[in-house]
């Protein structure tokens, strides 16, 4: 209906403006401005008057722009397909005091106040005048015959200027209205576009505010990952210091009991229990290793990657000739689990006979390649492990690339920026 | 238990396990001169007691990283002949390799803690290491043998099995009993292994262990 234009200006530029809903949206927007203006003006004046008497209340005037901004941003949707989100941040702490403190410090609050004052004292008059002149006037002309028919005294004074007493005369005015209406709808649309642009400029978040918010989101995601990582390490330590120690003590006690027990059914049962405890211990060891490999903490990536390569079911040729520097924990963990996942996939799906692992640090970034000679066709979209891995790397601003044409070879590349001072 | 009573310094931060180990070792006639809970105390205890062997955990306070292993490596650097048996929760070459690289590679052991439960095997290892032998946990050896590196690929499955048992510090007689073959057959296997790994054959048991060490260090 509106040719996918998202503002009246775009609609005007693309033609077909008159046949779309845009003229009516523009008129609706301006009329809305004329309606919201008076109560706003009244509110501002009252608030200022009360503030003069009860001085502390004047502080409230500073926040008067907030509801205005909220209403106006919503109203903006009439003529602007792009949503205008709130430019305000959410306070870090609960409570009205923290909220107020943040609001008074935000530039957006003061822009909203400026808008409220501007709208209350000036803009709504402009809106009203525009709607009256550009829409009201031609509509009034168009309805002249009707006005004449309804007039009790048989005459109508059009625009208080011209006296019309006959229907042909009235029809002439109606014809003029019919010509004027489409002509005047154009400046109406242009004005509504200008009003919307002004509103957006003052009430929508600035780029800096958006960037700040994005940075905050990125930081909180990184914090989440770090918290997740430290939780893993806590679980690992708890298992290591608790369950594992007790199990070792248990196998030791069972081992001693076996030495003391005379040959017979008791010794056999002790042997069974001993073997079972040993298996539990081995399983627990693998589990703990999967949660957080201690070798990563103690030896860094170089040692840990050599270790993964050794555990791999498919033989892995490693090129770790240039020892990697110690990197931030989150980078080392992401790289480690990345290679684990990659080699696990090689073992499970690729049908490869050999794999190769290279890792190096350029001074700016960590680069890791895992390749295999398998059948290829790996699709990162289908592997939840790979998706999780990509997410994990993305948190660190890194990238995960997989090339895997049918028939192979599959190459998984990890690049994580992490500058290291020499 | 064969052999003389040994004077042992023990380092393990888990109280339960430490007490258990002390009980186990004293029960079999050894003297635990000191049982400590962290790496610094270990260094002090070794200086004070001049033990026949040090038995230590890898992970210890204050950092709960590889302090115990580092302390062991340091002790052996200062006194290369000091026998050290390290107990670990991890099947990891890096730890074993660091340890075996310390000193001249004799009188060291790297065992998984699980092995403590196999009381006789554990006591054997203590005695072997104290006597200048080298003991590597079978799990670690198994992982190494899985690597299918070229020299090892030349070994037959039986030869790998023998190499694994050699790495545990077992004697020819013990290996023969384990595999139910004659001692002569074991000797022949070991000769073949040393040949394939390009190590000159010798009767010296320490030389045999080099076969495994070569791979741990690789």
Interface residues (C-beta under 8 A of the other chain):
Chain A: X237 X240 X241 X244 X245 X246 X248 X249 X250 X251 X252 X253 X254 X255 X256 X258 X259 X274 X277 X278 X281 X282 X285 X288 X289 X294 X295 X297 X298 X299 X303 X306 X307 X310 X311 X315
Chain B: X14 X16 X17 X20 X21 X24 X27 X59 X64 X65 X66 X69 X89 X90 X91 X92 X93 X94 X95 X112 X113 X114 X116 X117 X118 X119 X120 X143 X144 X146 X147 X148
